[in-house]
Amino acid sequence: MRCQILLWVTFLASFGCGAPPARPAPPAAPPVAAPAVTPAAELASDVEDFENAPVGGVPPGWTIAAGAKDAVFAATRDGAGAVLQIATAAGGSGAIRRPIAVARYRGKRVEITARGSCKRENLRGRAIVGVDVERPGARGYDDRVRTATIDVPDWKDYRAIVDIARDATGLALVVEASGPSTAQIDDIRLRVIGDAGAGDEPPRALAGRGLDNVVAFARLYGIVRYFHPGDEAAALDDAAWERFVIRGVRAVERAPDAAALKARLEELLAPVAPAVVIRREGEPAPAVAAVERPALHWNHRGLGMLKEYEYESTRGTDDGRAIATITTSIDPALVRGKELQVTLRGHGKITGDGADAGLWIAERRRPEGDGGFHSEPQMQPPLGATWTTISVAGKISGDAAAIQLGVQVIRNADVWLEAPVVTADGRPVAIAGWGVPGELAGAWTRIGTGFTVAVGGSGCDRLRTCLHASPTRAASPDRQPWTGALGGGVVAAVPLELATRDGKTVPAATASLPPSDALPPLASDRATRLAAVIIAWNIFEHFYPYFDVVGTDATLRRLVHDLRDGHGTVAHPGEDLSASAPWLWEPVAGKLVITQVSEHCTCDLRPGDAVTAIDGAPTEAAFAAASALMSAATEQHMTDKVLRRLRSGPEGSRRRLTVERAGVAHEVEATLVVSTAALVEKRPDSGDEIAPGIRYVNLDKATREQWEKILPDLAAAQAVVCDMRGYPAFSLVAPLAHFTRTPVRSAQWQMPTPVRPDREDLTFYEEGWTIQPAEPYVRNVVFLTDGRAVSAAETFMGIVEAYKLGPIVGSPTAGINGNVNPFNLPGGYRVWWTGLQTLKQDGSRHHGIGILPTVPATRTLAGVAAGRDEVLEKAIEVAQQRIKAAPKNSKGRR
């Protein structure tokens, strides 16, 4: 275990986390003379409260940044006075800036605070406040600071800390927003709180005894936080745990021997986990006493961190893994914009903490499946021991893309349920019955674990059909204390379940945590960076679902990179990737080739030019350097991510290429352009007839409204080419319903349910859903895809593959699917990763493989130079072959 984490903690001790090394604190010396700059307006008392802003107009001194799209910035008034409001449409984004005179802040540590609220329609809607520092040369990570994301409708306080360099030439307040959302910002304040870098521990090596100590603490922290159920530990929020880890790093590193390390670990744990026993290696182990029943323990479905996501971590006295959901789908066109009412009749025996049964209803509005009407048993009246009727009603959105409904049973629930009855605006909506005794109807999908589900049974009324769900009496999982060596000569015994008295876990802590620091953790501090990697490492170690695929040791050496997780990303506010190069490129015949050039590029580039160097580095070296800091499950997805990254950077920055044309090399330099001017790959418009009798739809760009408009033309066509080379712009449940004549099922999503640390005896909870066919039927569909098809696109293509809905032309997809589970780290970092495992419909592996084409097709150098899309041409050829082979009907149509 020591070899798996030591590389990362030693690196972080000396440098930084996912970023260039932090600048050392400035020496205590008089400020250097800064270059002359254009004077900027001072903020009155360092406060911007927008009270002088005209309602409906841009506040004085503020400028909307270039590249804003579908975003309206204007002052408005609420009950407390004037505020800045940003209304951003779906897919829209923008920023507004105000310059500030920098002189008073040079060489200082500055606190920025603001109040904000944000009403958003999905997870992409948000706002953020920050500061940009201008300096000679390129801007560093320390020069772009942002508050936490503003993403809740309640007004809250937000803050961030920025060190202003002594050579700063400019300073600006920044407010950014993305949609769909309406955000309001008020009371932005800047305040000097000390000298830049004050109190930060500078980088230094971590080795020898200190390394052993930190590794031991890192192991113990993760096991206690995620598996020890004590009240004191469970009461700590993310911020408190961050401070605990930072304090722990500082406390244990200098322990001279195992005895001192043991004492310091005991002191750290006394306020949060008094039942944990630490001993030196060789000392006798304490006897393990039986735990009084019922005992409290953790129940994990994935790792519950951010409430917006489906993962859940709760404490309970029973096996929280037992849950079953039985659902069917209905055509959203039947209920859009209408009042949906679902009625369930049933009875049963429901006992114990968290046990429940009732209706489960979910409306999906977008590819990520968020937004819309939702109901589950915990939100409904309880089901009784005698026949009980539960009725749920709600308004379905006008843009609903999919509706799943059914029943859900949780934990110790033994119930009989009649099939739900559905109406929309009072009119019946037909759904399938449960089936016949002993056989669940094919329209229903059952997911979950811990229950036996059967049609029929003595608990049903005569002449009626019921679904009987009863708990499976499986053996209880092993919750004996975790015991093991931590390193540094110490061993720990961590209880995984605890007795309770008067509703509280025992033993209770008698020590208290020390008071919190006044400042938030800063990435410029060594202990903060070490804490960041310790927190991330433990999340992956205990909850990452793909270690059986990618291996453990190599993975942890490179942390996120070698997770080989296509969703894996480390983000930081200091990294500005808002602009992109005015060209597109891709590998063709072993070369990196320009495929398209923007009209905004005043440069000598043409399709077919081969790129041999990027910013002076050979193409292969530039690619290798970028890929070392990125994560992907397959070569094709890594290529797509790296090439997008190499095209990105701050607005106004430049990229220099060496290209070869007809054997002659020349240099090209171009300025990166803002997102609104970013280049989009040329493809036909959705609905176009691209060959006689053949229609085209581009699911990478088409909206739901466009899909519904062209659907009659697609259904009337002799064949359809469906292009999924990218990420869908709307939920693809609707198109799939028209591509099939029989119900189709999603991939198997396996939620990890760890009981013990280190994924020991790891089990999974299965999720999924079924799509019912819808009219009109679209026939003879040919599908295009490649490595740009990731996540939701692979859900779509996986159903195409599993049910053979049509030929698949192109190249393999990205090979990464499953919902993300992002988390924040001290120092302002955010990590994205895949929190559940995806298996194909037949149970085979998807990760690192993806969806494979049945008709492989790639571009050629000659085709690129001629401006041809040879993959699309191949799809048209396949469609024509299918038309020719199709039998004619009585009217002579194929």
N, C-alpha and C positions, 0 to 999 in steps of 0.2 A: 504493500500500500504506500509506503514511503516513497518508492521510486515513481509512483504515479502522480503524486502531487508536488514533489519537491522542485521539479523543473519550473512549474508555474509560480510558486511562491518566491523562488529565488529570482526569477525574471521580474516579477512585480516589485520586489523589494528594491531592485536597482533601477527599474525604468517605469513603465506605465501600463495601463490596462487597455488594450485595443486601440492605442493611440501612440504617436511619437512620444519620446520621453518628455516628462513635464519640465518646464523651464525651472532652474533653481531659483530660490528666493533671491531678490536683488540685494546686493551688499548695502550696508548702511553707509551711504555716501550721498552728497548733494545731488539732486536731479541733474541729469545732463540736459544741455540745451536742445530743445526739440526743434525740428524744422518748422519753418513758418507755415501756418495753415490759415484757411479762411475762417474768420471769427464766426462762431455759432451762437444762437440765442441761448441765454441762460434760462434755466427753469427757476421760477420764483420759489425761493426756499427749497429748491431741489424737489419740488412736488408738481406733478401734473394731475389736476383733478377735473379738467375739461370744462370747468364752469364758464370759461370765456368763449367756448366753442359755439358757433351758430347751429341751432337744431337743424338736422338734415344735411349739414355741410361737413367738410373735412376740417378737423380742429386746426387752428392756426399753428404754423410751424411744422406741421406733419405733412409728409409726402407719401403718396401711395407708390410702392416700389414697382419697377417694371416687371412684367410677367404676371401680374395679378389677373386671375381668370374667374369670372362669375362670382366675384366677391365685392360687396358694397360696404365701404367704410364711411361712417357718418356719426356725428354726435346726436344723442337723443336724450330725453329726460325720463327718469323714473321717479318714484316717490321721494328719493333722497337727493335728487339733483341731477346734474348732467353726467353722462357716461359716454364712452366710446362704444359703439355697437358695430359688429361685423356680421353681416348676413352673407353666408356662403352657400351656394347651390351644390348639389351632388357633383363630385368631380372637380369642384372649384377650389381655389386656394389663393392666398395673397398675403402681402405684408405691408405695413405702414411704418414709417420711420420718422424720428425727430432728432436732429443733431443737437449735441450739448457741448458747451465749451469744456475742453478737456483739461485745461491747465490745473485747476484745483484738485483734480483726481489723479494726476500722474504719480506713480509710485505708491499708490494707496490701495488698500483693500476696501471694496465698496459693496454695500448691501443694496440690492434692488428689491423692493416689495411692491405688491399690487393686490388689488381685490378683483375677483373675476367670477363669472358664471358662464355656463355654456349649455344651451339646450340643443341636443344633437339627435339626428334621426338614426344614425348607426355608429359603429365603432370608429369610423374614419373622421367623424366630426370632432373638432377640437380647436383650442386656441392656446397661445403661449406668449409670454412676455419675456423680453431679454434685453441684452446690451451687446452691441458690436463695437470692438476696439479696432481702430485703424492704426497700422504701424508701417514703417518702411519695409518693403519687401512683402513676402507672402504672409497672410494671416495665420497664426498658430492656433492650436486647440484652446489655449488659455484665453484667446481674444474673442470668442463667440460663446456667450453664456446665456442660458435660458432657465426659466423657472420650471417647476413640474408642469405637466400637461393640465390645462384647464378643461375638464370634460364632464362636469356635473352641473345641474341647473341651480343648485344652491350657491349663494355668494360665499366665497371662502378667501382666505389670505394665502398668498403665494410669495415665495422669495427665492433669491439666488444670490450667490457671492461671486464677485469678479475681482481679480487682481489687475489693476491698470498699470501697464508697463511704463517705465520712465521715458521711453522714447515714443510714446503714443502720440499720434498726430491728429486723431479724431475720435469722437465718441458719439454713439447714437442709441437712443431708445428704439426698440423694435417690438411690434405686436404682430404676430402671425396667426393665421386661421386657415382651416381647411373644412370642407363641407361633406355632407349637408349639416349645417349648424347655424345657430344664432348665438353669438357670444357678446358679452358686455364686460368692459374693463373700466376700472376707476382707481383713483388714488395711487398712481405710480410714484414711488419715492426712491430717491438715491440718497445714501447716507454713508459717509466715510466712517469705518469702524476700526481702522488701524493701518499700519504699513503693509504693503503687499508682501505676502509670504510669511507674515508674522505667525509664529507658533507651528509652522509646518516642519515636519521632520524631513530633511532632504534625503535623496536616494543614497543607499549604501548596501553593500552585499549582505546577503543572508546565507550563512553557511554553518557547518559544524553543529555544535550543541544548540545554537539558536534555531537552526533549521529543524532539528529534531523536535524541539519544544513547540514550534509553531505548527508543525504537521500533527503532533499529538492533540493540540488544542483544536485544530481544524476538524479532525475526525470526531472528537467528542462533541463539538458544537452541533454538527449536522445530525448526529444520532439523537441528541437531547431535543433539538428543536422539532424534528419531524416525527419522532417515535415515542418520546417520553410524555405521558399525558398529564403531568402535574398542572395544577391550577396556575401556579406562578409562571411557568414557561408559556402556557397557553394564553396568558393575559398580555404578553408582549406583542406589540404590533411590529411591522417591518422596520420602522425607524428605530425602535428600541433594540431590536435584534442587531441592526447595523452597528449601533453604538456599543452593544455588548461585544461584538466580534472585534471592533477596533480596540476597545479597552483590553480585550483578551490578548490580542497580538502584542500590545505594549507590555502587558503584565508578564507573559510567560517567556518572551524571547531571551531575556537575560538570566533565567534560572540556571544556576551553575551545575546542578546535578538532578538526579531523579527525585530525591527527597524534596528539594526546593520546588521542582515542577509539580509534584503531587500537592504540596501545600498551596501553591498558587491556583491550581485548577480547583481545589476544594473551596478556596476563598471566592473564586469567580462563580462557582455553581451554587454556593450556599443560598443566595436569594432567589434562584430560579429553579433549582432541581435538588432539593435537600435529600432525596432518596437515592441519588447516584452515589456509588461507592468507588473511590479511587484508591489504588494501592500500588506499591512498587512491585516490579517483577520479582518473583521468588517468595513474596509474602503469601501466607495462606489465604485462600479465598473464603469470604464469609459464607455461612450457610444461607441457602435460598429458602425463605419462609413462604408458606402458601399464602396466596392473596385472598382476602375475604371477598365473597361474591355478593352482589354483582360487582365486577371490577370495571373500571373505566379505562378505555384505550382509544387510540386513534383509528379512524376509518378513512382511508384515502381512496378517492376515485380520481386518479391522476394526482396532481398537487394543486390544491386550491389556494390561489394567491390573489388574483384580480377578479372582482365580482362579475365583470362583464363576460367572463369565459365560463365554460361549462364544467370545469374541474372543481372538485369539492374535497375539502379536508375538514372533518368534524370529529368530535369526541363522543363516544357513546359506550353503552354497556353491552350491546349486542353486536352481531356481525353486520355492519352496515353495508357489506357488499351485496346482500340479497336484494335484488330489485329486478323486476321484469316489466317490459313495456310492449304492448301488442297494438300495432297501429295499421291503419290503411290511409290511402290518400284520396282526395277528391279534387275534381277539376276546379282550379281557382277561378276560372271564368264564371262558374255558377254562383260564386259568393262574393266576388269583388265589390267593395263598397256597400255591402249589405250587412244586416244584423244576423249574425250566426248564433243559433241556439242549439246546444247539444244536451240531450237528456240521457241519463244512465239510471237503470234500476238494478239494485243488487242488495246482497246482505252477506254477513260473514263475521268472523271472529278476528279482531285486530287488537293485539296486546304488545306492550313494551315501548320503549323510547323510539320515536321516529317511525313506527309502523303506520302504514296508511294505505289507502286504495281509493281510486277514483278515476276521473277523466284526465286524459293527457291530450292537449291541443296545441299545435304550434303552426304559426304562419311564417313563411319565409318570404322575404322581400328582395334579397340580393344574394350574390354568389356566396358571401360569407355567412348567410343564413341568419342575419340579425334583424331586429325590428319586427313590428307587427303584433297581432294578438297572441297571447299565450296563457295557458292555464294548466295547472298540475294539481295532484291531490292535496298538497299542503295548503293550497289557496281555496279549497272547497269545504263545504260542510262534511262532517264525518259520515262514513258509511256505518249503518247500525247492524245489530245482531239480527234484527228482523228486516223485512223488505223495506228498503229506503230508496227514495228518488232524489237524485242530484241533478240539478240543471245549471248549466253555465251559458252565459250569453255575452257577446262582445261584437264590436264593429270590425269587420275585415277591411283592410286597407284597399284603396283603389288600385294600387300597383302590386297586389299580392301575386307572388310567383308560384307558390306551392302551399298546400294545406295538408298537414298530417294530423290525424286524430285517432283516438282509441282509448285504451285504459292503461293504468300503471298500478302495480302493487309493490309495496316496499316493506322489507324486513318481515316481521312476524305477523303476516296478514294471510288468512285462509278465507277466500271469498268466492261467491258465485255471482256472476255478472251477466245480465242480458246485453245484447248488442245495442250500442248507442243509437238514438234516434236524432236525426239532424234536420233542421229547417233553416232557410235563408229568407229573411223578411216574411216569415210565417209560412212559406211554401216548403213542402217536403223536398229533401235532397236525398237521393237514393245512395245507400252504401251497402256493402255486402253483409250478409249474416255471418255468424261464427263458423258455419259449416255443418257437418253431420257428426254424430257421436263418434269420438275417436279420431277425428280428422279436422284440423283447422283449415278453413277455406284459404285458397291460394292468394286471395286479395289481401290477406293479413300477414304482417311480418312480426315475428316475435324476437325480441332481443333481451339480453340480460342474463343473470345467473342467480342461482339459489332458489328457483321455483320450478315446480311441475305444473304445466299448463295443459288442460285437456278440455275438449268440448263434451258436454253432457254431465251427468252426475246427479246424485239423489237430492242435492240441495236446490234443484231448479223446480219451478212450478210445473205442474202437469201441462203437457202440450206446448211447452216453451223450450227453447234451446238456450243453454247458459254456457259460459266459459268458467271453468273451475280452476283457480290458481291457488296452489298450496305450497308452503315452504318446504324445501328439500332439507332433510335433517342430515347435513353433512358434518364431518368431523370438524371440530373447532380448530382454527389455525394455531400454530405454535407461537404463543406470546410469553414464553419464558424469557427472563432478562437476557439482554444482549451482553455477552462477556467477551472481551478480547483485548489484545495489546494495542495501545495507541501509538507506540513509539516513544523514544526518549526515556525508556526504562519504566514506564508506568502502564498499568492495566486498569480497565474500567468495567464496572457492572452497572448497566443502565436498565431499570425496570421498564417494561413495555406496557404494563398495566398496573393500576393502583387501586387500592380500596378507597371507599369514600365514607365519610361520617358527616351527618347533617348537611349533605350535599356538597362537601368539600373533600378534596383529595388529602390523604395522609401518607407520610408526615407533612406538616405545614412548615414553611420556611420561617425562621426567626430572624434572619438577616435581611437587610434592605439593600436595594440597588443604590449606587451612588447617584447624585444628581446629574442630569444630562448637561452636556456642554451647551454653551449659548449659541454656537455656530453650527450649521449643518456640516456633515463630512465633506471634505474637499479633495478632489483628485490630485491636487498638488502635494498632498500629505502621504508619506510612505505607508503608514499603518492603514490609511483608508484604502489605498490600492491593494494591499495585502488582504484586507477584509473583503474587497470586491471579488477577488478570485476565490477566496475560501467559500463565500456564499454561493457563487456560481458552481464551483466544483461539487459541492454537496448536493445541489439540486440535480445535477446530471448523474452523480453517483447513485443516488437513491431512486430517481424517477425516470431517467431517460429510457424509452421503451425499445431501443434498437441495439443495445449492446450485444445481443445474441447474433446480430448481423454484422456489425462493424468491429467487434472486439473491444476489449477494455483498455489494455495497457497503452497501445499506440494512440487510442482516442484521447486519453487524458493528458498525454504529453503535449498535445496541441489544442486541448480544450475545445472550443467551439469549432475551429477549423477541422479537426479530425473527428468530430462527431459525425462528419459526412452527412449533415442534415441540411437539406436544401432550404429549409426555413431558417437555418441558423444564421444569426446576424448580431453583431455588436454595434449599437448606435450610440452616438454622443452628440450633444448640442454643438460642440466645437467643430464638428465635421460638416462642411457645407458642400452639398452635392446638388444644388438647386439648378444648375445649368448643364447643358450637354453640347457635345460637338455637333457641327452641322453636316454630319455624314452618318451613314450606316455602313456596317462592315460585318463580315462573317467568314468563317473558314471555308474555303473552296479548294478542292484538289491539293490539300496540304499547305495552302498559303492563306494568310489573312488578307482578304480582298475587299476593297470598297465596292459596295453594291448600290449605293444611292447617295446623291449629293444634294444638299439643300440650296435653294435659291439665295439663302442668306450667307452662303459661303463664297466670299470673293477670293477663291483659291484655285489653284490648278490641280483639281482632282476630277477623275472620271470613273464611272463604274468599270471595274476590271483592273484598276490599279492595285498592285500588290504592296502591302505595307511591310517594310523591312525593319523599321525602327520607330519607336515612340518616345518622344522627348529625349532623344539621344541614346536610348537603350535598345539593343536588338529586340525585335518583337517577342522572341521566345523568352528572353530574360524579363521583359516587362510583364508578360503574361504570368510567368512563374512567381514574380514578386507579388503581384496582385492576388493570385490564387492562394498564396501562403496565408493570407489574412481573411480568406473567405471559406465558406462551407457549402458543400454540395454532395449529393448522394451518387451522382453519375458524372461522367466526363462531359456529356452534352449540356447538362445544366450548369456545371462549373464554367464551361466556355461562354454560355449566355450571360452569366452573372459577371464574369471578369470583363467581357467586352463592353457591357453596359457601364461598369465601374470605370474603365479606362476612357470612356467618353464623357465622364461626369466630373464636375468640379464647381468652384464658386463662379458666380456670374462675373464676366469680364476677364477671367483667367484664360490662358492660351494653351493650346496643344500643338506640338511640333511633330510632324511625321516625315519620315523618309519613305518615298514610294518609288516603285519601279514600273515603268511603262515601256513595253516593246524593248526590254533589255537595258533601258536608260534610267538611271536613278536621279531624282531631284527632291528638294526639300519643300515642304508645305507647312505653313503656320496659320492657325485660325483661332478666332475668339469663340469661346463657348457661349451659347445663346440661352436665353431664359426658356422656361418650360413651355410657354405659350407659342414659342417659335420652334419648338423641338420637332425634329423630322419624324414623320410617320411613314412606315413602309407602304409603297404603292400596291394596292390591291383593288379588284373591282368593287363596286358598291353592292351592298346586300340587296338582293332582288334582281340584279342584272341577269339577263340571258347571255351567258358567256359562250354558248354554242347552241345551235338549233335544238330546241327542246330541253336545254339544260340551264337551270337557274343556280345562282350562287348566293351563299349567305356567309358572312364573316362574323363568327361569334366572338372574335376578339374585340370588335368595335360595335356591333349591333346592340341597340337598346331593346328592352322588352316591347316598347311601342313600335319600333321598326319591325321587330319579329312578327307581331300581330298583324301589322299592315301588309307584309309580304306573304304571310302564311297561305292565303288562297292561291297565290301564284305558284308557290312551292308545291302545294298539293296538286295543282293542275299540270305541273311539269312532268316530262318523261323521266327526268333524273335531276338530282340536286347534288351540288358540291358544297359540303359543309366544312368551312375552314376553321380549325381550332389550333392555329399556330400562335399561341399566346395565352392570355388570361381572360376569362369571360367578363363581359360588361354587365351581365344580369344573370339571375339564377337560371341554370340550364335544365331544371326540372321540366319546364314547359316544352322546350323543343323535344326532349326525350320522349315525352308523352305522345308526341305526334310521329315519332320514328318507329314505334312499336305497336303490334297488335295484341300483345300479351303483357301482363305485369312484369316489370323488371325491378331488380333489387340493387341497392347500392353495394359498394364494397363493405367488408367487415372492418368496423372501427373498434379497436381493442383498447379499452381504457385500463391502464395499469392500476392494480389495487394492492400495493405493497403493504405487508404486515410487519416485516422485519427489515432492518437496514441492509444496504448493499444488494437490493433486489433478490434477496435469498428467498427461494420458493415463490417467486413472483407469479401471481395470477392476473387474469384480465377479465374485464367486464365488457361484453360485446354490445355495440350499438349499430344501427343501420336503419334504412327506410325503404319503402317500396313505392314505385311510380305506377299508376294505373294508365292504360292507354287512353288517348283522347282523339276525337275527330276534329279536323280531317286528317286522314293518314297520309303521310309524306313518304313516297316510295322511292326505291332505287337511289338511296343516299350513299355518296362516296365521301369519306372523311379524310381531311388533311391534318397532320400534326407533326410536331418536332420537339426539340428540347426546350422550347420556350413554353410549352404546355405544362403547367405546374399546378399542384394542389387541386383547386376546384375544377380546373380543366381536365385533370386526370380522373376525377370522379366521373365526369362526363364520358371521357374516352374509355374508362374502365368498364362502364356499362355497355358501350359500343362493342368492346372486345369480348366481354363475357357472353353477350347475347347475340353476337354476330349480326349486328344491325347493318353492316355494310363493310366494304373494303376500307382498309386504313392505309393511306398513301403518305409517304414521307419518311420520317426517321423516328427513333424512340423518344418518348416523352421524358420529363425531368426525373421521374422516379422518386418523388417525394410527395406524400399526401398525409392528411391528418391535421386536425386543428392545432393552431399554435397556442403556446402558453407563456406569454412574455412576462419578464420580471425586471424590476429595477434594482440597481446596485448603488452602493454609496459612491459619491463622486460624480453622479449624474449619468451613469451608463445605463443603457437598457439592452437586455438580451432577449432575442426571439429564438424560439426552438420549438420542435414538434413534441407535443405532450402526450400523444397517443399513437398506437401502432396501427397501420393499415395493412390488411391482407386482401387479396383479390377475392372475388365472389366464391371461388372454389377453395379458398383457404391457402393458396400459394402466396409466395412473397411478392410484394410490390416494391418495397424500398430498395433503391439501388438498381432496379430493373426497369420499371415504368411500363408503359403500353407500347408494344412492338408493332411496327407496320406489317401489314400483310403484303403490301406492294412497296418495297423500298424505293425511294427516289431522292436524288440530290441535285444540286446545281453544278454547272460546269463553268470553267473560266470563259469560254466563248459565249455561253448563254448570258452570264452576268454582263459581259462587255456589250452584248447586244440588247440589254435591258429586258431579257425574258425571265419569266417565272416558270422554270422547267418543272417544278414540283406541281404547280397548278396545272400545267399542260398535261402532266402524267395523269392527274385526277380526271381531267376532261376526257382523256383517252380511255380510261377505265369506265367512266360513265357511258361513253358511246358504245363500248363493248357490251355493257349491261343492257342498254336500250335495244341493241341489235339481237341479243340473246333472249329478250323477254318475249313470251308468247303474246299474240294479238288476241284482243277480246272480240265479242260479237260485232262491235262497231269498227273493227279494224285498228283499234288503238293498242299500243303496247303497254 
